[in-house]
Amino acid sequence: MIFHEYSLIFFTVLGQTAVGAYILFALRSLVSNESSASRYKVPLFILWAIMGVGFLFSTTHLGSPLRAFNALNKVGSAWLSNEIFFGAAFFAVGGLQWLLNVLGKVSAIINKVMSIITIILGVLFMNAMVTVYLIDTVPTWNNLYTPLSFIMTIVLGGLILWQLMACIAKDSTYNAERNASIVGLLMVAVSLAVTVGKVMLLGDIQTSLAQAQDLVPNLNQYVIAQVVLLVAALIIWILPLINKSRLNPINMGVALVLFWASELLGRALFYSTHMTYGLL
């Protein structure tokens, strides 16, 4: 069963998507030097709800969710503790910023400062999340494809969610949507290259007992399904632009769901290929 680590699968994919979308939204707001808080009340609520659902999934990975705070005992010295700390801080500061904007209780300067702080926390959160899996004794994880695949989820997932948010807020132009789709097309190409590279690497990793690519029965079929879902997400995303139409929340929502399906499948394969050098 490839979904045995479902809690971590959903936590990482949803968390990376939320961080990527927030960073894009915040950078645009900072560069354009305009406040979009009023138009983005609902879209940002959706973003933080996604982040919240991700954290709910993460608690199910713990033996006892009530002891979650014990995971913070080694902040600064353990990457898992750093991941939880920076993730919680990103969620807390960003969520507070959204609430203050909804209540109209924050100045433009404080809002910008909170945006910068939240961006930094998001980057630190993602760095810790990647580093957790770079374990010397796990050759299927400790390679360049792990950070590359995580970064692709952050960038591509963040871009799709950000475009969905912009559609809901009616804060986009045809040219901006076209440029974002071009970047998305390039990111999909890179993501496909990373996926192929990972599969090829698995064929070269083996111990005295097993070969990495044999850990998942029908691995190639799963990878093909992952690729098909990703390409379908791209097609749904850019189809309106091909027809010279504007993006809308429905097609972007469908594209996001298809993207998530692809990433959840890919992340399930990632966890299922865990193996160590113990019996090399």
N, C-alpha and C positions, 0 to 999 in steps of 0.2 A: 504493500500500500504506500503510495508516494505522498499521501497527505497526513502522515503520522505526526508531523510537527505543524499542524494547522495554526496553532496560536502564534508561532514565530513567523509563519508564512504571511499571515494577514497583518501582523504588527509591522513587519519590515516593509511590505509593499505599500500599505496605507500610510505609514509614517513617512516614507520617502516621497510619496506623491504629495502629501500635505506640505512638507518642508520645501520641496521644489516649487510648488505653486505660490507659497507665501513669499519666498525670496524673489520670484519674478514680479509679483504684485508690489512688494515693498520697494524694490529697485526702481520700478516704473514710477511709483509715487514720488520717490526721492529725486529722481532725475527730472521729472516733469515739473517738480516744485508746485504741485497742486494737490489739494485734499480731495480724495475720492471716498472718504469715509461714509458719507451719507448714501452714496449709490451702492456701496459694497457691504452694507449691513447684512443682507441676506446671503450673498455669496461667501463672505468671510465666515458667517455662521456655519455654512455647509463645510467649509474647509476645516474649521475647528471641530465640527462634529465628526468628520472623517478621522481626524487625529485622535479624538476621544475614543472612537470605536477601536482604533488601532491599539490604544493603551488598554482597553478592556480585554482585548484578545491576549495581550502580553501577560496580564495577571493570571490567565488560565494556564500559563506555562509553569507557574510557581506551584510547589507542593501545597502551600497554604497561602492564598492571596493576602490574608491578614498579616503575614510576615513580610510583605513586600518591602517595607522600609529597611529590613536587614540587608537587602541587596545594596544599600547605600553605604554600608560600613567601610568600604575601601575606595571611596571616591579619591581620585588622584593617583591611586596605585594599581587599580584594576580596571580594565577597559569596560567590563560589564557594568560596574558601578558607575563609571563615567557616562556610559550610554544612558542609563536610567536617570541619572542626575540631570544631564544636559537636555534629555528628552522632556523630562518633567518641567525644567526651567523654561524651555522653549514654549511648551504648551501653556504654562502659567503666565508668562510675560505677554505672549501673543494674545492669549485669551483675555487678559486684563486690558490690554490695549483696545481690543474690539469692544469690550464692555464700556470702557470710558468714552469711546467714540459714540456708541449708541446712546449713552446718557448725556453726551455733550459736555463732559467734565474734563476735557484735556485740551491744552493749547496746541497750536501748530508745532511749536518747538519741541515740546515734550513728546508729541506724537512722533516726530522724526527721530528723536533720541530712542524712543521705545522700538521703533522700526529697526534701527541700526543694531540695538542690543539683541532683538529677536532674530535678526539675520545671523549675527555672530553665534548665538546659541544654537541655531539650526545647523550651521556649518559644523560646529563642535559635536553636535548630536550625531550628524551623519558620519563624521570622521571616526567617532567612537564605535558606531554601528559597524562600519567596515572593518576596523581594526580588531574587533572581537573575533572575527572569523579567520584572521590571518594567523593560524596556529601552525607552528613548525612541524608538528607530528601529523598534520592532516593535509597531505599533498593535493587532494582534490579541491581544497579551499585556499591553501596558501600559495596562490599564484596571481598573476596580473588580472586574470579574468574575473576574480571576485570583486575588486574595487571597480573595474570597468562596468560590470553588469549592474552593480548597485548605483553607480553614477548615471547610467543610462535610464534606470528607473526614476531617479530623482529628476533628471532633465526632461525626459519625454513625458513621464507621468505628470510632472509639475506643469509642463507646457500645455498639455491637454486640459488639465483642471483649471489652469489660469484662463485659457480661452473660454471654457465653460462659464467661469465666473464673470468674465468680461461680457459675454453674451447676456447673462442674466441681468447684469448691471447696465446693459446698453452703453458700454464704454469702449467701443472699438470702431475701427474703420475698415473698409475693404482692403486697403493697402496693408494695414497692420495685420489683418487676418491672413493675407496672402504671404507676407513675410514670415509670420509664425509657422505657417504650413510648410514653407520651404525649409525652415530650420528643422521642423518635425520630420520631413522627408529624409534629410541628411542624418538625423539621429536614428531613424528607423534603419537606415542602411548600416550605420555603425553598430546598432544593436544586433542586427542579423549577422554581421561579421563576428561579433563577440560570441554569439550563440554557436556558430559553426566552429569557432576556435576552441570553445570549451569542450565541445563534443570530440574534436580531434585530440585534445589534450587527454581526455579520459581514456582514449585508446592507448596512450603511452604510459599510463600509471597502473602499476600492479604490485602486489605483494606476493609472498610465497603461496598464499591461499586463494587470492582472487584478483581479478582485473576490474578496474574501476567501472568500465562501461557495462560490466555484467551485473552490477549491483541493482540496476533497474531493468526488469524484463521489458522488452518492447521499447527501449529507450528511444530509438529513432522515430517511432510512431508518435511518442509524446512530443518530441522536438518538432516534428512536422506540424502537429496540432498547435504548438506554441507559435510557430512562425505564421501559420495561416491566420490565427486570431490577431496577431500583431499587424499583418498586412491588411486584414479586414478593418481594423481600427483606423488605419491610415486612410483607406479608401472612403470610409464613412466620413472621416474628418474633412478630406479635401474635395469630396464630391460637389458640395455647393459652390465652391470656388471655381471648379472646372466649368460649371454651368453659369459662371459670372453672377452668382448669388451670394448673399451674406450668410455667414454662419448663424446657427440658431441653437438654443439650449437643447433641443431634442437630438439633433445629429451629434452634438458634442457630448451629450450624456451617453448616447449609445457608443460613441467612440471610446469614451472613458471606461465603460463597462467591458467592452471587448479588450481594451488594453489591460485592464486589471485581470481579466480571465487569462490572457497570455502570460502576464507576469506572475500570477499565482501559480500557474502550471510550471513555469520556469523555476520559480523559487522552491516549489515542492521537489523538483528534480535536484536542485542544489542541495537540499537537506538530505535527500535520499542517497546521494553519492558520497556521504560521509564515510571515510575510512582512515585508518591510521597506519603508521609505519611499524607498529608494534611487533608484527610477525614477519618483517621483511626478510 
